[in-house]
Each structure stands twice: as structure tokens, then as C-alpha cells.
Amino acid sequence: MNHSNYEDQSGGYVIIHEIYDSEYAQEQFEADLERALESQCGMIVIEPTKIGDETARWIQVGNCLHKTAVISGLGCLSCTFALPRVFRGPFCIILGSISIFCTAIYSVSWQFDPCCKYQVEYDTKKLAQLPVDLLTSSSPVVLVRQDDKYRKYLHNTVAFSVLIYCGWKIYSTWYCS
């Protein structure tokens, strides 16, 4: 194990310490983070500010894409029942396109990234339980592993439904009219 990491005996958490002991420290932090993500531990504490902020932003962008895809997809599907016929087509296609676009980007960039299994912890009660005596930073980024199978199931079901619905809507508008 690298000297810049500390892992408890049960493998429950990994701390990536901010120790600049060589000119390649930043690359070492990134390698340590990658190793921690692949080990699937329950909690990762990232002390280096730069990599912690980048990781938190990456997770936030992935969350935003996921939520945008699901919400716009559900909006697309609900337009059928909520809007008058004259507005249905354009709104459905626009919302459906947004959903499909966000789903495609998420699928290519985030879906298989081990980072998408983690969320940034902001709950101060949970953060207070960190082993403060082992930390060298006063404001680390804390990642907590979460089960995302239901989120992915919802995401993929909505995306597939929107794709089928929009395809049918475009086909029926252009070829059946």
C-alpha cells in the first residue's frame, strides 16, 4: 500500500492524504483515488483539494445529466396526457430529445465509471464521525458508496420508453399523415 493512503483493517474507508513528497504527487493522488474507487470501499476521504474538487464536480455533472434525462423523459411521456393535441408533438419531441441526448452522454461518459457508484457526503452528522486524528486537511471531500441499481433501472427504463415513444411519434407524424 502506498504511504499516502491509510485504510482501516475492515476496508471500510480509504484516506488519500495530501502529502507532497515528490514532483509526481498529483499523479500519485490520482492513482490512489483510482485504486480506492476500484476497491469499492464504503467511504473515500480525499484530502488533496484539486483532485477532491474535480471528483466532486464530476459526480455533480453526472448527477445533473441523470436527473435531466429522467425528468425530461418523464415530462415527455406525461405531455401525452397533460397537453392539448396541438402542443403535444413539439413538446414531446423537445423533451424527448433532451432526455435521449443526456442519456447518451451519461451512458458514454459516466455509466461504467467506478466514480458513479459514489456520492459526495454533505451531512455534517456523518462527517463528524470521520477519524479526525488521521486527517491532515480540515476540509476533505468525502465520497460514500451507494447502491445505484434502482437509479440505473429507472434511468434506462425512462430512456428506452422515451426513445420508443419519440420514434413512434416522429414516424406517425411524417409517414402516416
N, C-alpha and C positions, 0 to 999 in steps of 0.2 A: 504494500500500500504506500502511496506517495505521502511524504511527510507533511504536505499541506492539507491533508484530509484527516478527519477523525470520524470514525464510525463506531457506534456503540456495539456491544457484543451481540445483540439480537438482530442487528442490521436494520433497525427501525429508522435511523436517520443518518445523514451524512452532512458534515460541515465542510464547506470549501473555504478554507481560511485565506485571508488576504496577506500572503507572505511573499514579498518581492525579494527572492534570493538569487535570481538570475535575470538575464536580459530576456529570457523566454517565459517569464512568469505568466503573462497573459495567455499564452498558448497552453501553458500547464493548467491554468484555471479552466479553460475551455475543455481540455481533455478530461479533467476531473469531473466537470459537470456532465459531459457526455457519458462517462463511466457510471456516474451516480444515476443518471436517467435510465440507462440500460439495466442497472441492477434492480430497478423497480422498488426502491426502498420507499417507506411511507412518507418521509419528510426529507427535504433537501434544504439546507441553510446555505445561502450564497452570500459571503461577505464582500467579495470584490464588487465595488459599486458599478463599474461599467458593465460587466457581464450579468450582474443581477438585474440592472435596469433593462438591458437588451432582452433578457429572458422574459421579464415581466411584460414588456411591450409585445413580444412575440406571442405570448399567451393571450394578451388582451386583444390583439388583432385577430387571432384565431377564434376567440370567443365572439367577437363582433361579427365576423363572417358567418359563423354558425348561427347566431341569433338572427342576423339579417336574412339569411337563407330560409330559416324556419318561419319567421314572422311574415316575410313577403310571400312565401309559399302558401301559408295558411290564409293570408289576405287574398291571394289569387283564387284559391279554392272557395273561399267564402263570398267572393264577388258574385258568383253564380246565383246565390240566394239573396244577397243584400241589395244589389243594384238593379235598376231598370234595364231592360234588354239593350237599349241603345248605348249604355255605358259599359256593359259587361265586357265586350270584346277587347276594347283598348285597355281597360284597367287590368283585366286578367292577363293579357299578353305582357304588359309592362311589369306588373308584379311578378309574373311567372318568369320573365326574362331575368329580372334581378335575382330571384331565387336560384335559378339554374346557373347564372354567372357566379354567384357567391359559392354555391355548392361545388362548382368546377374548380374554382381557385382553392377552396378549402381541401377538396379531395387531392389535388395535386401537391399542395404545399404543407398541409397540416395533418391529414388523416393518419398517416403512417409514421409521423414524427413522434418519438417517445415523449416529447415535451407536452403533447396534447393530453396526456394522461394526468397532468398536474395542473393545479390552480394555485394562484398566489393567495397566501393566507393573510387576511387583514384583521381578523378577530383578535382584539387585544387580550382577551382572556386566554386564548390558545397560545398567543405569542408569549405571554407571561410564563408559560410552562417550559420555555426553552432553557437549555442548560447554559445560563448566562456566564458561568465561570469558565466555560470552554470557548466563548466568543471573544473575538478581538475587535469586532465592529459593533457600534451602537445601533446601526440601522441596516441589518441584513435583509435580503429578500428571502422569504420562506415559501417554499413550494410544498404542497401537500398532494399526495397521490389520491386520485378519485376514480371510482368505477364509472366509466363513461359508456357502457354498453347500451343503456336506455336512451341516452342522449344521441348516440350514433344511430340507434334504431329509429328514433323519431326523425332525425335529420334525413336519413336515407329514405324513409317511407314518404315523407313530405316531398322530397326532391323527385322521387320516382313518380308520385301522383301528379305533381305539377308538370313534369315532362310529358306524361301521357295526356293530361288534360289540355295543355297548350298545343301539343301536336294535333290532338283531335280538333281543337278549336280552329287552328290555322287550316287544317285540311277541310273542315266543314265550311269555313268561310270562303276559301279560294276555289275549291273544287266542287262543292255541292250547291253553290249559289247560281 
